[in-house]
């Protein structure tokens, strides 16, 4: 069973799972560190930047859980803190107190003895040991523990009180014929109360547990709590009697006074000064964790680092970049666990035009942020800033590629709208620069001449391809548009020829060749729409149109199929379609291709 547990859970979880199912005596000699060593399953730990940084959170959670009375959670959190700092005596002391509050005195004793082992000159450790022994009714060892503590701190009131309780318990003894005292003796009492469904739920109530602890210490204290029906129910369970604790409202008359008096007595809390047997050591409180000199220095450095950062922010806003760099550098030297100092200094370098230094700080921030498991939003700032520096350095289109890649990495960390905008701008700038780099008037002239040669040979598709390349090399030369439009006209692609001529007119609106080309295309398109083509021309036009992928997409579009049907059968719907520019543009293409005829 043990090896099955350690295969699936960390050692500290296995240890406390075993505590729940095995007798305490079987685990008394085995502390957590020894258990971890024997199982050869070292606990997985986060990378620690400092002791205080790692253990602070579980330690605080444990103390908070203890203060709220949630002792089970307190044990779990304090165990995690101990796992991170196994030599912190105060953590063992606090966990011992939590165990004692759960009536797990054997486990409380293990932690208390570990506390004394780690810090034998700390009187509080002996107080924990004494309280654990007292909970186990081992009065002799409790007395020894309290006396050892008093040798260190003779004026400690908790130790004096505990010693008095232990001596009183030792003096009372346990007479063989005292069945009344036996009912409250040792762990058997808690076992009986746990096994009986009538009292099991009471053990979750701290005030009931305190009262039973008080009675266990001195059975004569039962008289103080006889008005509490839970105590009387527990007394009956311990003596093996059927105790009727129903209230008068439930139909059973109870001796001892009127119902009003009983309700008042039950609702009135028992005052602490009347609980003669109740002592502070029975519900120990967590001790504040002692802060080492190293931890104090670390906290002071963090405070100073934040002040340097604030001063750096003020200098940056004033564009005092040199001073800002110095201030951020001091902050980094004081506290390297805050990557915002690096990203802030990178921003200053970016403003100064020191792009290489900016990128170095951004890379350091990402690396350090991953080590510290910093917030993704904070880490994402670094690659965004680096990408901005790369954009500033870009001179050719290929220089934008690392910037685009860096922005994309930043977006995987955190999808920030500003980063997305920078990515889109970089991609657009890269595309425009590629077009500028591709532009070469000399090559454009060469491609146009090749197209002229194909045109003379009536190799119109090849000529159109060369003219297209010529326009890519020099999109502002109207000669490329006139030649390409002419080829498309001869190929009877009047719609495409029209688009080519019109594109050329954007660069040279008064070019006569382009204007004539537009006029010829319009005449041919009108001729087609009027149905003036010969059957041979119409058939040829339709065959060519059916080879056009754009025409094929229009004809296979179910929406356009419905539109064409409405034009033939539903004039009202057709009128609505005619108001849609996208639909009318597709219809014009079909008419130009000879697929549709207007009569």
C-alpha positions in Angstrom: 0.0 0.0 0.0 2.8 2.4 0.9 4.6 2.1 -2.5 1.2 2.5 -4.3 0.7 5.8 -2.5 4.1 7.2 -3.2 3.8 6.4 -6.9 0.8 8.8 -7.2 1.2 11.4 -4.4 4.1 13.4 -2.9 5.6 12.0 0.3 4.0 14.6 2.6 0.5 13.7 1.3 1.1 10.0 1.8 2.3 10.6 5.3 -0.9 12.4 6.3 -3.1 9.9 4.5 -1.5 7.2 6.6 -2.0 9.1 9.7 -5.8 9.0 9.0 -5.9 5.2 8.6 -3.2 3.8 10.9 -2.9 3.9 14.7 -0.9 6.9 15.8 1.5 4.6 17.7 2.6 3.0 14.5 3.8 6.3 13.1 5.0 8.0 16.3 8.7 7.3 15.6 8.5 8.4 12.0 8.7 12.1 11.2 8.0 13.5 7.8 11.6 14.0 6.7 12.5 10.4 7.6 9.4 9.2 5.7 10.4 11.1 2.6 14.0 9.7 2.8 12.7 6.1 3.2 10.4 6.3 0.2 13.1 7.7 -2.0 10.5 10.1 -3.4 11.9 13.7 -3.0 9.2 16.3 -3.0 8.9 18.3 -6.1 9.6 22.0 -5.4 9.3 25.2 -7.3 12.4 27.0 -8.1 13.2 29.1 -5.1 14.3 32.7 -5.5 14.4 33.2 -1.7 13.2 31.3 1.3 10.7 34.0 2.2 9.3 34.2 -1.3 8.4 30.5 -1.4 7.2 29.7 2.0 5.4 33.0 2.8 2.1 32.1 1.0 1.5 28.6 2.5 2.7 29.9 5.9 0.2 32.8 5.8 -2.6 30.5 4.6 -1.9 28.1 7.4 -1.9 30.7 10.1 -5.1 32.2 8.7 -6.8 28.8 8.6 -5.7 28.2 12.2 -7.1 31.6 13.3 -10.5 30.8 11.7 -10.7 27.4 13.4 -10.1 25.4 10.2 -7.3 23.2 11.7 -7.3 20.6 8.9 -6.5 23.1 6.3 -4.0 24.7 8.6 -2.1 21.3 8.8 -2.1 21.1 4.9 -0.8 24.6 4.4 1.8 24.4 7.1 3.0 21.1 5.7 3.6 22.8 2.4 5.5 25.5 4.1 7.6 22.9 6.0 8.3 21.1 2.7 9.8 24.4 1.4 11.6 25.2 4.6 12.2 22.0 6.5 14.4 23.6 9.2 12.0 26.3 10.3 11.2 25.4 13.9 8.2 27.8 14.2 6.4 26.0 11.3 6.7 22.7 13.2 5.5 24.5 16.4 2.4 25.9 14.6 1.6 22.5 13.0 1.9 20.9 16.4 -0.7 23.4 17.7 -3.0 22.5 14.8 -2.7 18.8 15.5 -3.4 19.4 19.2 -6.5 21.4 18.2 -7.6 18.3 16.2 -7.0 16.1 19.2 -4.2 14.3 17.3 -1.8 14.5 20.2 0.5 11.8 18.9 1.1 13.8 15.7 1.4 17.0 17.8 4.1 15.4 19.9 6.1 14.5 16.8 6.1 18.1 15.6 6.7 19.4 19.1 9.8 17.2 19.5 11.0 18.3 16.1 10.6 21.9 17.2 12.8 21.3 20.3 15.3 19.4 18.1 15.7 22.3 15.7 15.8 25.0 18.4 16.5 23.6 21.9 16.8 27.0 23.5 13.2 28.1 22.6 10.9 27.7 25.5 7.8 27.6 23.3 8.9 24.2 21.9 8.8 22.7 25.4 5.3 24.2 25.8 4.2 22.3 22.7 5.8 19.1 24.0 4.1 19.4 27.3 0.7 20.2 25.8 1.0 17.1 23.6 1.9 14.8 26.5 -0.9 16.4 28.6 -3.4 15.6 25.8 -2.1 12.0 25.9 -2.6 12.0 29.7 1.2 11.3 30.1 1.5 13.6 33.1 5.1 12.6 34.1 6.6 13.5 30.7 4.5 16.6 30.5 5.9 17.8 33.8 9.4 17.1 32.6 8.8 19.1 29.4 7.3 22.1 31.2 10.2 22.1 33.7 12.7 22.1 30.9 11.0 25.1 29.3 10.9 27.0 32.6 14.7 26.6 33.0 14.9 28.6 29.8 12.2 31.1 30.6 11.3 31.0 34.3 8.6 33.7 34.0 6.6 32.1 31.2 3.0 32.0 32.3 2.0 29.3 29.8 4.7 27.0 31.0 3.7 27.6 34.6 0.1 27.0 33.9 0.8 23.8 32.0 3.0 22.5 34.8 0.3 23.1 37.3 -2.2 21.2 35.1 0.2 18.3 34.7 0.9 18.1 38.4 -2.9 18.3 39.2 -3.5 15.4 36.7 -0.7 13.4 38.2 -2.1 14.0 41.7 -5.6 12.9 40.8 -4.4 9.6 39.4 -6.8 7.1 38.0 -8.4 4.9 40.6 -9.3 1.4 39.5 -12.8 1.7 40.7 -13.5 5.1 39.3 -15.7 4.2 36.3 -16.8 7.8 36.2 -13.2 9.0 35.6 -12.5 6.1 33.2 -15.2 7.3 30.9 -13.2 10.5 30.2 -9.7 8.9 30.1 -7.4 9.0 27.2 -7.9 8.5 23.5 -10.7 6.0 24.2 -13.0 8.8 25.0 -12.5 10.4 21.5 -12.9 7.0 19.8 -16.2 6.4 21.5 -17.5 9.8 20.6 -16.4 9.4 17.0 -17.9 6.0 16.6 -21.4 7.1 17.8 -23.5 8.9 15.2 -25.2 11.0 17.9 -21.9 12.7 19.0 -19.8 12.4 15.9 -21.0 15.8 14.5 -20.3 17.5 17.8 -16.6 16.9 17.3 -16.6 19.4 14.5 -17.7 22.1 17.0 -14.7 23.8 18.7 -16.6 24.8 21.8 -17.8 21.3 22.4 -14.2 19.9 22.0 -12.9 22.5 24.5 -15.5 21.5 27.0 -14.7 17.8 26.6 -11.0 18.5 26.9 -11.7 20.4 30.2 -13.7 17.5 31.6 -11.1 15.0 30.5 -8.5 16.9 32.4 -10.7 17.1 35.5 -13.9 15.0 35.5 -15.2 17.3 38.3 -15.6 20.0 35.7 -18.6 18.2 34.3 -20.7 20.2 36.8 -19.8 23.3 34.9 -21.3 22.0 31.6 -24.3 20.0 32.6 -26.6 22.6 31.1 -25.2 21.9 27.7 -27.2 19.0 26.1 -24.3 18.0 23.9 -22.2 17.3 26.9 -24.9 15.3 28.5 -25.4 13.3 25.3 -21.7 12.6 25.2 -21.7 11.6 28.9 -24.4 9.1 28.2 -22.5 7.6 25.2 -19.3 7.3 27.3 -21.2 5.5 30.1 -23.1 3.3 27.7 -26.5 4.8 28.7 -29.4 5.9 26.5 -29.6 9.6 27.4 -32.7 11.5 26.3 -31.8 15.0 25.5 -34.9 16.2 23.8 -36.2 19.6 24.7 -39.5 20.3 26.4 -40.8 21.5 23.0 -40.3 18.0 21.7 -42.6 16.5 24.3 -40.2 15.4 27.2 -40.2 17.2 30.5 -36.8 18.0 31.7 -35.9 18.5 35.4 -34.1 21.5 36.6 -36.4 24.5 35.8 -38.7 26.1 33.3 -38.2 25.9 29.5 -37.5 29.6 29.5 -34.8 29.2 32.0 -33.3 26.3 30.2 -33.3 28.2 26.8 -31.6 31.1 28.6 -29.1 28.9 30.1 -28.3 27.1 26.8 -28.0 30.4 24.9 -25.7 32.0 27.5 -22.0 31.3 26.7 -20.0 29.8 29.5 -17.7 32.4 30.8 -14.0 31.6 30.6 -13.3 32.5 34.2 -15.7 29.8 35.3 -13.8 27.1 33.4 -11.3 26.5 36.1 -9.7 23.6 34.3 -9.3 25.3 30.9 -5.9 26.6 30.2 -4.4 28.5 27.3 -2.0 25.7 26.3 -4.9 23.4 25.4 -5.7 25.6 22.3 -2.3 26.9 21.3 -2.1 29.8 18.9 0.4 30.1 16.0 3.6 31.9 16.8 4.7 34.6 14.4 7.4 33.3 12.2 10.7 34.7 13.1 12.2 36.7 10.3 15.9 36.1 9.6 18.4 38.8 9.0 18.6 37.7 5.4 14.8 38.0 5.0 14.8 41.4 6.6 17.5 42.6 4.2 15.6 41.1 1.3 12.4 43.0 2.2 14.3 46.2 2.7 16.0 45.8 -0.7 12.6 45.3 -2.4 11.3 48.5 -0.9 14.3 50.4 -2.0 14.0 48.8 -5.5 10.4 50.0 -5.9 11.5 53.5 -4.9 14.2 53.5 -7.6 11.6 52.3 -10.1 9.3 55.1 -9.3 12.1 57.6 -9.7 13.0 56.0 -13.0 9.4 56.2 -14.2 9.4 60.0 -13.4 12.7 60.5 -15.2 11.4 58.5 -18.3 8.3 60.7 -18.5 10.5 63.8 -18.5 12.6 62.1 -21.3 15.6 62.1 -19.0 16.7 58.8 -20.4 20.2 58.6 -19.0 19.0 59.2 -15.5 16.2 56.7 -16.0 18.6 54.0 -17.1 20.7 54.5 -14.0 17.7 54.3 -11.7 16.3 51.2 -13.3 19.7 49.6 -13.1 19.9 50.3 -9.4 16.4 48.7 -9.0 17.6 45.6 -10.9 20.7 45.3 -8.6 18.5 45.6 -5.5 15.8 43.1 -6.6 16.2 40.8 -9.6 12.9 39.0 -9.0 10.8 41.8 -10.6 11.1 41.7 -14.3 9.3 45.0 -14.7 12.6 46.7 -14.0 14.1 45.1 -17.0 11.2 45.8 -19.3 11.1 49.4 -18.1 14.8 49.8 -18.9 14.2 48.2 -22.3 11.6 50.9 -23.0 14.2 53.6 -22.2 16.8 52.0 -24.5 14.1 51.9 -27.2 13.4 55.7 -26.7 17.2 56.3 -26.9 17.5 54.3 -30.1 19.8 51.7 -28.5 17.9 48.8 -30.0 20.5 46.1 -29.3 20.5 47.0 -25.6 16.7 47.0 -25.6 16.5 43.6 -27.1 19.0 42.2 -24.6 16.9 43.4 -21.7 13.8 42.0 -23.3 15.4 38.5 -23.6 16.6 38.7 -20.0 13.1 39.6 -18.9 11.6 36.6 -20.7 14.1 34.2 -19.3 13.9 35.5 -15.8 10.1 35.7 -15.9 9.9 32.0 -16.8 12.2 31.1 -13.9 10.0 33.1 -11.5 6.7 31.9 -13.2 5.7 35.6 -13.5 2.4 36.7 -14.9 2.0 36.0 -18.6 0.9 39.6 -19.2 4.1 40.8 -17.7 6.2 38.4 -19.7 4.4 39.4 -22.9 5.6 43.0 -22.6 9.2 41.9 -23.3 8.7 40.3 -26.7 6.3 43.1 -27.7 9.0 45.7 -26.9 11.7 43.6 -28.7 9.5 43.4 -31.8 9.1 47.1 -31.8 12.9 47.5 -31.7 13.2 45.1 -34.6 10.7 47.1 -36.6 12.7 50.2 -35.9 15.8 48.5 -37.3 14.2 47.1 -40.4 15.6 48.3 -43.7 14.5 45.7 -46.2 11.4 43.5 -46.3 13.2 40.5 -44.8 14.1 42.5 -41.7 10.4 42.4 -40.8 10.3 38.6 -40.5 12.0 38.4 -37.0 9.8 41.3 -35.8 6.7 39.5 -37.0 7.8 36.3 -35.4 8.5 38.1 -32.1 5.1 39.8 -32.1 3.5 36.4 -32.7 5.3 34.9 -29.7 4.2 37.8 -27.5 0.6 37.1 -28.5 1.0 33.4 -27.4 1.8 34.7 -23.9 -1.0 37.3 -23.8 -3.3 38.4 -26.6 -2.9 42.1 -26.2 -4.7 44.4 -28.7 -1.7 46.7 -28.9 0.6 43.8 -29.8 -1.9 42.6 -32.4 -2.0 46.1 -34.0 1.8 46.2 -34.1 1.8 42.8 -35.8 -0.6 43.9 -38.5 1.4 47.1 -39.1 4.6 45.1 -39.5 3.0 42.7 -42.0 1.6 45.5 -44.0 4.9 47.4 -44.0 6.7 44.2 -45.1 4.3 43.7 -48.0 4.7 47.3 -49.2 8.4 47.1 -49.0 8.5 43.8 -50.9 6.5 45.6 -53.7 9.0 48.5 -53.7 11.9 46.1 -53.8 10.4 44.1 -56.6 9.8 47.3 -58.7 12.5 47.6 -61.4 11.7 49.7 -64.5 14.4 48.1 -66.6 13.2 44.6 -66.0 9.7 45.9 -66.6 10.7 47.1 -70.1 12.3 43.7 -70.8 9.2 41.8 -69.8 7.0 44.1 -71.9 9.2 43.5 -75.0 8.8 39.7 -74.5 5.1 40.2 -74.3 5.1 42.2 -77.6 6.9 39.3 -79.3 4.4 36.8 -78.1 1.6 39.1 -79.2 3.1 39.3 -82.7 3.1 35.5 -82.8 -0.6 35.6 -81.6 0.4 33.7 -78.4 -2.0 35.8 -76.4 -1.9 33.9 -73.1 1.9 34.0 -73.0 1.8 37.7 -73.9 -0.7 38.5 -71.1 1.6 36.7 -68.6 4.6 38.8 -69.7 2.6 42.1 -69.5 1.4 41.2 -66.1 5.0 40.7 -64.9 5.9 44.0 -66.5 3.2 45.7 -64.4 4.5 44.1 -61.2 7.9 45.4 -61.9 6.6 48.9 -62.7 2.9 49.4 -61.8 3.0 53.1 -62.8 3.9 52.6 -66.5 0.7 53.0 -68.6 2.2 51.2 -71.5 1.9 47.9 -69.6 -1.8 48.5 -69.1 -2.4 49.3 -72.8 -0.6 46.2 -74.0 -2.2 43.9 -71.5 -5.7 45.3 -72.2 -5.2 44.8 -75.9 -4.3 41.2 -75.5 -7.4 40.6 -73.3 -9.5 42.3 -75.9 -8.2 40.1 -78.7 -8.9 37.1 -76.4 -12.5 38.5 -76.2 -12.2 38.9 -72.4 -13.9 42.3 -72.6 -14.7 42.5 -68.8 -11.1 41.8 -67.9 -9.8 44.2 -70.5 -12.1 46.9 -69.2 -10.6 46.4 -65.7 -7.1 46.6 -67.0 -7.7 49.9 -68.9 -9.4 51.4 -65.9 -6.5 50.5 -63.6 -4.1 52.2 -66.0 -6.2 55.4 -66.0 -5.7 55.7 -62.2 -2.0 56.5 -63.1 -2.6 58.4 -66.3 -6.2 59.7 -66.6 -5.7 61.5 -69.9 -4.0 58.6 -71.8 -5.8 58.3 -75.1 -4.9 54.7 -75.7 -6.4 53.7 -72.4 -9.6 55.7 -73.1 -10.0 54.2 -76.5 -9.6 50.7 -75.0 -12.4 51.5 -72.6 -14.6 52.7 -75.4 -14.0 49.5 -77.5 -14.8 47.3 -74.5 -18.0 49.1 -73.8 -19.2 48.7 -77.4 -18.5 45.0 -77.4 -20.2 44.5 -74.0 -23.3 46.4 -75.3 -23.3 44.3 -78.4 -23.4 41.2 -76.3 -26.1 42.5 -74.1 -28.3 43.4 -77.0 -27.9 40.0 -78.6 -26.3 41.3 -81.7 -23.7 38.5 -81.9 -23.9 35.9 -84.6 -24.6 32.4 -83.4 -21.0 31.4 -84.0 -19.7 34.4 -82.0 -22.2 33.7 -79.2 -21.2 30.1 -79.0 -17.6 31.0 -79.0 -18.1 33.6 -76.3 -20.1 31.1 -74.1 -17.5 28.4 -74.5 -14.7 30.8 -73.4 -16.8 32.1 -70.5 -17.4 28.6 -69.2 -13.7 28.2 -68.9 -13.4 31.2 -66.7 -13.2 30.0 -63.0 -15.0 33.2 -61.9 -17.9 32.4 -64.2 -18.0 28.8 -63.0 -18.2 30.0 -59.3 -21.1 32.3 -60.2 -23.0 29.6 -62.0 -22.5 27.1 -59.1 -23.5 29.6 -56.4 -26.9 28.5 -55.1 -27.8 32.1 -54.2 -27.1 33.3 -57.7 -29.2 30.3 -59.0 -32.1 31.6 -56.9 -31.5 35.2 -58.2 -31.5 34.1 -61.9 -34.7 32.1 -61.2 -36.3 35.2 -59.7 -35.4 37.3 -62.8 -37.4 34.9 -65.0 -40.3 34.1 -62.6 -40.6 36.8 -59.9 -40.3 40.4 -61.2 -40.7 41.9 -57.7 -37.8 39.9 -56.3 -35.8 40.8 -59.3 -36.3 44.5 -58.6 -34.8 43.9 -55.1 -31.8 42.0 -56.5 -31.1 44.8 -58.9 -30.5 47.1 -55.9 -27.7 44.9 -54.7 -24.4 46.0 -56.4 -22.7 42.6 -55.7 -25.5 40.7 -57.5 -25.6 43.2 -60.4 -21.8 42.9 -60.9 -22.0 39.1 -61.2 -24.9 39.5 -63.7 -22.9 41.8 -65.8 -20.1 39.3 -65.9 -22.5 36.6 -67.1 -23.8 39.0 -69.8 -20.3 39.9 -70.9 -19.5 36.2 -71.2 -22.6 35.6 -73.3 -24.1 33.3 -70.7 -27.1 35.8 -70.2 -28.8 37.8 -72.9 -31.0 40.8 -72.4 -33.9 41.0 -74.8 
